[in-house]
Amino acid sequence: MAIEAVELVMTALAAGAAAAAKETATDAVKKAYDGLKSGVRRLIGRLPDDPEELAAELAAANVGDDAAVLEAARAVLREADPEGARAGKYHVTVTDSKGVQIGDGNTMNLEF
């Protein structure tokens, strides 16, 4: 659960940053993104620039137990990509798998 929560928050932060940076960003996107950043800062005290450091701190802080941060992440994704959110794009469950890629535009070469 913790890893899925970390990935959800990391994805939402990236999507929110990209969407909020556009001139066409709505107030709802900006508000949701600001809310998520505030929640992360409340949880871990800061917002590291390094993604690996941020992921490690989110995992250490048990972000999966913080319902407010998780809902803020979902709100960012709903606002930044409403069609993807409705289609279930950000709800992925993977168990007992190897070599799995989640996301858009990935490439994988497998050799057996």
C-alpha positions as a Markdown table, in Angstrom:
| # | Residue | x | y | z |
|---|---|---|---|---|
| 1 | Met | 0.0 | 0.0 | 0.0 |
| 2 | Ala | 2.8 | 2.5 | 0.9 |
| 3 | Ile | 4.5 | 2.1 | -2.5 |
| 4 | Glu | 1.2 | 2.6 | -4.4 |
| 5 | Ala | 0.5 | 5.7 | -2.3 |
| 6 | Val | 4.0 | 7.1 | -3.0 |
| 7 | Glu | 3.5 | 6.5 | -6.7 |
| 8 | Leu | 0.1 | 8.2 | -6.6 |
| 9 | Val | 1.5 | 11.3 | -4.9 |
| 10 | Met | 4.6 | 11.4 | -7.1 |
| 11 | Thr | 2.4 | 11.2 | -10.2 |
| 12 | Ala | 0.0 | 13.8 | -9.0 |
| 13 | Leu | 2.9 | 16.2 | -8.1 |
| 14 | Ala | 4.4 | 15.8 | -11.6 |
| 15 | Ala | 1.0 | 16.2 | -13.3 |
| 16 | Gly | 0.1 | 19.2 | -11.2 |
| 17 | Ala | 3.4 | 20.9 | -11.9 |
| 18 | Ala | 3.0 | 20.3 | -15.6 |
| 19 | Ala | -0.6 | 21.4 | -15.7 |
| 20 | Ala | -0.1 | 24.5 | -13.4 |
| 21 | Ala | 2.8 | 25.7 | -15.6 |
| 22 | Lys | 0.6 | 26.1 | -18.6 |
| 23 | Glu | -1.0 | 29.5 | -19.4 |
| 24 | Thr | -4.3 | 27.7 | -19.8 |
| 25 | Ala | -4.2 | 26.1 | -16.4 |
| 26 | Thr | -7.5 | 26.6 | -14.5 |
| 27 | Asp | -7.8 | 27.9 | -11.0 |
| 28 | Ala | -9.0 | 24.5 | -10.0 |
| 29 | Val | -5.8 | 22.8 | -11.2 |
| 30 | Lys | -3.7 | 25.4 | -9.4 |
| 31 | Lys | -5.7 | 25.2 | -6.2 |
| 32 | Ala | -5.6 | 21.3 | -6.2 |
| 33 | Tyr | -1.8 | 21.4 | -6.9 |
| 34 | Asp | -1.2 | 23.9 | -4.1 |
| 35 | Gly | -3.3 | 21.8 | -1.7 |
| 36 | Leu | -1.2 | 18.7 | -2.5 |
| 37 | Lys | 2.1 | 20.6 | -2.0 |
| 38 | Ser | 0.8 | 21.9 | 1.3 |
| 39 | Gly | -0.2 | 18.4 | 2.4 |
| 40 | Val | 3.2 | 17.0 | 1.5 |
| 41 | Arg | 5.0 | 19.8 | 3.4 |
| 42 | Arg | 2.8 | 19.1 | 6.4 |
| 43 | Leu | 3.6 | 15.4 | 6.3 |
| 44 | Ile | 7.4 | 15.6 | 5.7 |
| 45 | Gly | 8.2 | 19.2 | 6.4 |
| 46 | Arg | 9.4 | 20.1 | 3.0 |
| 47 | Leu | 9.2 | 19.3 | -0.7 |
| 48 | Pro | 12.6 | 18.0 | -1.9 |
| 49 | Asp | 13.5 | 18.6 | -5.6 |
| 50 | Asp | 15.1 | 15.2 | -6.0 |
| 51 | Pro | 12.4 | 12.6 | -6.9 |
| 52 | Glu | 14.2 | 9.7 | -5.2 |
| 53 | Glu | 14.6 | 11.6 | -2.0 |
| 54 | Leu | 11.0 | 12.7 | -2.1 |
| 55 | Ala | 9.7 | 9.2 | -2.7 |
| 56 | Ala | 11.9 | 7.8 | 0.2 |
| 57 | Glu | 10.6 | 10.5 | 2.5 |
| 58 | Leu | 7.0 | 9.9 | 1.5 |
| 59 | Ala | 7.4 | 6.2 | 2.1 |
| 60 | Ala | 9.1 | 6.8 | 5.5 |
| 61 | Ala | 6.3 | 9.1 | 6.5 |
| 62 | Asn | 3.7 | 6.4 | 5.6 |
| 63 | Val | 1.9 | 8.6 | 3.1 |
| 64 | Gly | -0.5 | 5.8 | 2.5 |
| 65 | Asp | -1.9 | 6.5 | 6.0 |
| 66 | Asp | -2.6 | 10.2 | 5.3 |
| 67 | Ala | -6.1 | 10.3 | 3.8 |
| 68 | Ala | -5.9 | 14.1 | 3.2 |
| 69 | Val | -2.7 | 13.9 | 1.1 |
| 70 | Leu | -4.1 | 10.9 | -0.9 |
| 71 | Glu | -7.3 | 12.8 | -1.6 |
| 72 | Ala | -5.3 | 15.9 | -2.6 |
| 73 | Ala | -3.3 | 13.8 | -5.0 |
| 74 | Arg | -6.5 | 12.3 | -6.5 |
| 75 | Ala | -7.9 | 15.9 | -6.8 |
| 76 | Val | -4.9 | 17.0 | -8.8 |
| 77 | Leu | -5.2 | 14.1 | -11.2 |
| 78 | Arg | -9.0 | 14.7 | -11.6 |
| 79 | Glu | -8.3 | 18.4 | -12.4 |
| 80 | Ala | -5.2 | 17.9 | -14.5 |
| 81 | Asp | -6.4 | 15.0 | -16.5 |
| 82 | Pro | -10.2 | 14.6 | -16.1 |
| 83 | Glu | -10.6 | 12.1 | -18.9 |
| 84 | Gly | -7.7 | 9.9 | -17.7 |
| 85 | Ala | -9.1 | 10.0 | -14.1 |
| 86 | Arg | -12.6 | 9.0 | -15.3 |
| 87 | Ala | -11.1 | 6.2 | -17.4 |
| 88 | Gly | -9.3 | 4.8 | -14.4 |
| 89 | Lys | -5.8 | 5.6 | -15.7 |
| 90 | Tyr | -4.5 | 6.4 | -12.2 |
| 91 | His | -5.9 | 3.3 | -10.5 |
| 92 | Val | -3.5 | 0.5 | -11.2 |
| 93 | Thr | -3.0 | -2.7 | -9.3 |
| 94 | Val | -0.1 | -4.9 | -10.0 |
| 95 | Thr | 0.8 | -8.0 | -7.9 |
| 96 | Asp | 3.4 | -10.7 | -8.2 |
| 97 | Ser | 4.8 | -9.3 | -11.5 |
| 98 | Lys | 8.2 | -8.6 | -13.0 |
| 99 | Gly | 9.1 | -6.2 | -15.8 |
| 100 | Val | 6.0 | -4.1 | -15.5 |
| 101 | Gln | 5.9 | -0.5 | -16.7 |
| 102 | Ile | 3.1 | 1.8 | -15.7 |
| 103 | Gly | 2.7 | 5.1 | -17.5 |
| 104 | Asp | 2.5 | 6.6 | -21.0 |
| 105 | Gly | 5.1 | 6.3 | -23.7 |
| 106 | Asn | 7.2 | 3.5 | -22.1 |
| 107 | Thr | 9.4 | 1.2 | -24.1 |
| 108 | Met | 10.6 | -2.3 | -23.0 |
| 109 | Asn | 12.9 | -4.8 | -24.7 |
| 110 | Leu | 12.6 | -8.3 | -23.4 |
| 111 | Glu | 15.0 | -11.1 | -24.2 |
| 112 | Phe | 14.2 | -14.7 | -23.3 |
